[in-house]
Amino acid sequence: MSETSTTEDPGRPGSDPSERFAPTEGDTTASAAQPTGAEGVNAGVGLTALLVAAARAIETRRPDSLAQDVYAEHFVRAAPACADWPVSIQQVPDGDGNPLWGRFARYFGLRTGVLDDFLQRSAGTGVRQVVLLGAGLDTRAFRLDLPSDCVVFEIDRAGVLAFKQQVLTDLSAAPRAKRVQVPVDLRDDWATALTSAGFDPAAPSCWLAEGLLFYLPGPAETYLIDTVDRLTTGGSALAFEAKLEKDLLAYRDSPIYAATRDQIGIDLLDLFDRGPRPDSAGDLTAKGWSTSMHTPFEFSRLRGRGPLPEPNDALEGNRWVFAHKNRP
């Protein structure tokens, strides 16, 4: 699907709704306490990081790619749990007709590209601190053209960060900006770990919570949003993903959830928290942020590629929220 030249793309400079709100090279591990029993990437929520990596690998090889991540394939190949997963759409027998490696993977590619643009525009306004909440196998510190004096803080469980670091070390990968790993569980005191790692709450910052919040109980999401507000000053930005469905189990037999369960053994509905979700966008507005909420399908239509609505659609309730903290 293509769009006419008169259609504004909310994911392009000058027209992105998220934009309205708006070297010391190195790789450092903060001395934060590692959570007891830190889980790696071979089970549970950690395995979903590999699912997203596989999707990014597939997207990277597409001729009409929405995002590029040359490291993603290496994460997939380094983990025994996904040794037989595809890293290109040509390796999928039914290609784009596959609900997991076709449509769902394209969704992750679209999300990656949109958030890449959001982060880079924030850096373009002078923001020099980036915080990746639940960083997973995110490689933005390596693949985006960020200012050399930008610091990227990656918060996740120690096992996930250790796996990522080993793969990147084996590749002799060098970050384009300073990278600080903060190995702490988001259910623990991650704010103290972050500030101890050098984060400055008095300076503007850009935060990403990509595919994170719906794994957290509602009170934990509220605490996270409140903490981001407490640690930010005017001119800061935040992007996160939310799910609005009141009954996630209504989608148990949708093609996407069925495919993730049957093809790779991840039952996403068992991982999502099914309790009531807070209105985090509304909470931010009440705290003095400007917020904008969009469906992923808006970006698909405006970029001319990506998932579009289908019957019994597991993506129907997904929303991408872009927020900017107003200056006093």
Buried (B, 14 or more C-beta within 10 A) or exposed (E): EEEEEEEEBBBEEEEBBBBEBBEEEEBBBBEBBBBEEBBBBBEEBBBBBBBBBBBBBBBBBBEEBBBBBBBBBBBBBBBEBBEEBBBBBEEBEEEEEBBBBBBBBBBBBBBBBBBBBBBBBBBEEEBBBBBBBBBBBBBBBBBBEBBEEBBBBBBBBBBBBBBBBEBBEEEEBEBBBBBBBBBBBBEBBBBEBBBBBBBEBEBBBBBBBBBBBBBBBBEBBBBBBBBBBEBBBEBBBBBBBBBEBEEBEEBBEBBBBBBBBEBBEBEBBEBBBBEEBBEBBEBBEEBEBBBBBBBBBBBBBBBEBBBEEBEEBBBBBBBBBBBBBEEE
